[in-house]
Amino acid sequence: MQLPDLSINYAPIDPDFLDRPVISVCIETRQNDDELPMHVHKKGQLVVASRGSVMCRAPDGLWIVPPQGAVWIPGGVQHSNCVSSFGKIYCVFIDPRAMKLPSECCTFTISPLVRELIDRLAAFPPLYPVGGPTSRLAQVLLDELVQMDSEQMYLPISRDIRLQQLAAALLRDPGDRSTLDEWAERYAMSERTLARLIQKQTGLTFGRWRQRLHILVALQRLSAGISVQTVSQDLGYETPSAFITMFKKALGKSPRRYLADRKNSGISTTN
């Protein structure tokens, strides 16, 4: 996928060498860590954001995980995870033989119980004794994971090179307010052809698709502590109130309330 570097990631971990059905690893990022290149492993990966945000990329799209959410990446799917500066995340690697989870990438709402189980499991070595207390804890976690509810923190992109280039351009400069006709001219297409391409590949109109991208970028930056005023300017909104109105229509809450509610329901960030 020809997307710009997202910066920030963690040291590589190869879960396929860890012979356990599920393991949990807690990772805290520094400032300006490099992003881990696109990679793949047999085990599925659940990425849980405790502090900061996570953006995951795969061949068909981008997923954002604000605090106290999670993204699921099935085994065998190429991906890379980008964590905001000074973030705290949990990576839960799951053997596909241990349980049945979605076969495609998606985001989830994480219950308080699941968050505590993930946090507790991360305190033990990944090669914990089979059949012991930690193994039973891991099984409870697996039982709870199948009951998670999905969310739509996702920007569909598809493998079409033109759509990937458009997404890359908007990620580099999300405040670019060029019209659909202006974008079409840049790619030597008619406005109608580009509109049909976006609708066919993503299921969204250009306006809705760009708004989804703005929501993802906003969540990533707001979760990193950037002010609403700065984010609204970065996304090309004339006033913070205009940005807040868009955000509230999309997610049902103001940015401040949305992030506060997520934080209040999540894993303690003081661990």
N, C-alpha and C positions, 0 to 999 in steps of 0.2 A: 504494500500500500504506500503510495507516494505522499505521505503526510509529513509535516514538519516534526522535528524532534520536540518532544514534550518536556524533556529534562526532568530530573529527579527519579531515582529508582533505588533499588536495594541490591546487595550482592547476590549473585545467582545461587539458587538452591536446586539441587537435582533430587526431587522427591522419589523418583523411580528406584533409587538405591536404598530407600528406607522401606523395609518390608513390614509395614503395618497398614491396616485398612484405612486409618485416618490419623493424621498428625496435625498439630497446630503450632505455628511459629510466629512469635511476636517480633516485629521489626520497627525500629524508629529511625527515620531518615534525618540526614543532616541538611545543610543548605547547599544547593547546587550539585547534588549527587547526579551521576550520569544515568540515563535511562538504560535499562537492560534491553539488549536487542531482541527482535522478534525471535521466539523460541517455541518449542513444543515438548510436552511430556505425556506419558501414558495416563498418569493420574489426573483427575479433575482438580480444579483449584477454586476455592471460595475465598475471595479477598474481602475482608471486613475492615472498614475505616473506623478507627476509634478517635483519632485526632487528625484534622486535616481532611483532604479529599484524595481520591484515587481516580485516575482516568485509565481505562483499559482499552487497548486497540486490538482488533482482530481483522481478518480480511474483509468482512462485510460491514464493519461499523465501529463506532466508539461508544463506550459505556462510561458513565460517571457514577462514582459512589460517594455521596456526601457523608458526613459523620453519621455513624450508627446504621449505615446501610451495608450492602454487600453485593458483589458481582460474582456470578458463577461462570467459570470457563471450563467446558467439558474437556476431558482428555483427548489428545490428538488434534486440538485446535491451535494454530499458530497465534501467539498473542504477546503483548508486552504491557507491563503495568507501570504507570507513572504516578508517583506519590508526591504531594505538595511538600514544600520545605518544612522540616521539623514535624513531619507527620508521624502518626503511630498507627500501624496496621497489623492485622492478623491474617496470615496465609494458612488456610486449612486445605491440606492435600488429601484427596479421597480416592481410594482405589475403586475403579468402576465396578468391580465385582462385589463391593461391599454394600452398595445400595443403588437404586435407580433415581437419577436426577435428570433434569432436562438435557436433551442432546444438542441444544444450541445455547449460546451465551445469553444471559439475562441478568437482571438485577433483582434483589430480594429485600424485603423488610425483615429485619432480624429482631426476634423477641428478646426480652431481658434474660430469659432462661438460657437461650442459645448463646447470647453474648457472654454470660458468666461461664458456661461450659467451655466455650472457646478460650476464654481467658485462663481458666483453670488448667485446661489441657496443655496450653502453651508453657506452663510452669514446669512440666515434666520433660525429660529427655525424649526425643522422637522415637527411639528404640526402647519403648517401655516394655516391661514383662508381659507376655501374652497370657491372658487369663487372670491377671492381677487386678487391683483396684483401678489403676489407670486404664486398663483395657475395658473395664466395665463402664467407666466414665465416657470413653470414646464411643461405646455402643449407644449410650443414652443420647449423646450428641447426634449420632447418625439417625436415631429414631425421631429426634426433634427436627432435623433438617428437612425431612420429607414433607413437613407441614408448613414450610415457609410460603409467604405470599409474594408474588412477583410485582415489580414496579416498572415504569417506563422511563428509565434514565438512560435513553439509548438514542444515538443518532445513526440511522441507517445510511450506508454509503454505497454498498454494492461494489463489484469488481470492475465496473465501467471506468476506464481511465479518465474520461471527461468529468465524471462526478467526483472522482478522487481528487482531481486537480482543483475543482471548485471548492471542495471541502478544505483542502490544504490552504487555498488562498484565504478563505474565511477564518480559518484557525490562526493563520499568521496575522490577519487584520480583521477581527470580528466586527470592528466598527465601520467597515466598508459598506456603504448604503447604496451601492450601485443597483440599478433596476435589473430586472430579468432580461430586458432587451439589451442592456449594456453588457451583461455577462455573456449573453448569446453571441454578441458581436465579437467578443474576445476569443471565443472558441469557434468562430466561423460557422455559426448555426443561426437558424431563425429563432425568434422568441418562442414561437409555437412548438418547434422541435425540441428545444431545451425544456420547455414546460412539460411536454409529454414524457421526455426522458426521466425527469425527476419524479414525476407522478408514477411512472411505471416501475422505476427501480426502488423507490422509497415508500410509495403509498401516500405521499404527502405533496401538497402544493409547494411551490418554491417558498412562499411566505411562511407557511407552517414549518417547513424544513429548516429555514434560516432561524426562525424563532426557537426551534428545538435546540439548534446549535448554540444560540445565545443563552438559553437556560443552562446548558451543560457548562459552558465557559463561565457563566456567572456563579454557578454552584462551586466550581473548582476554585475560583478566585475569592469568593466570599468566605469559603471554608478555610482559606489560607490567611484570613484576617484582613483582606483588602476592604476598604470602606465601600458602602453602597454608592456614594457619589463618584468615586473613582471608577468602579465597575460600570456604572451607567455611562460615564464618559467614554470608557474604553469600547463599549458596545455601540456607540454612536447615538445614544439617546440625548435629546436636547436638555432634558431635566431629569433629576433622580425620581421625581414623581411619575414621570412617563414610564421609566423602567420598572418601578414598583408596581404600577398598574398592570403592565405586561406580565410580570412575574406572578402576581396574585391571580390573574386570570388563568395562567397555565398550571399553577400548583395549589391554588386555593388559599394561599397565605402570603403575607408580606415576607420579604427575605429575612428580616429580623426574627419574625415569629417562626418561620419554617426552620431555620437553623437552631433556634432556641429549643423548639419542641424536639428536634432530633437529638440535641445534646442532652437534654434532661432525661431522655429515655434510654440513654446508652451506657456503654462501658465507662467506668470512671477513668478520667484522663490523669488521675493523680498517682496511678500505679507506678 
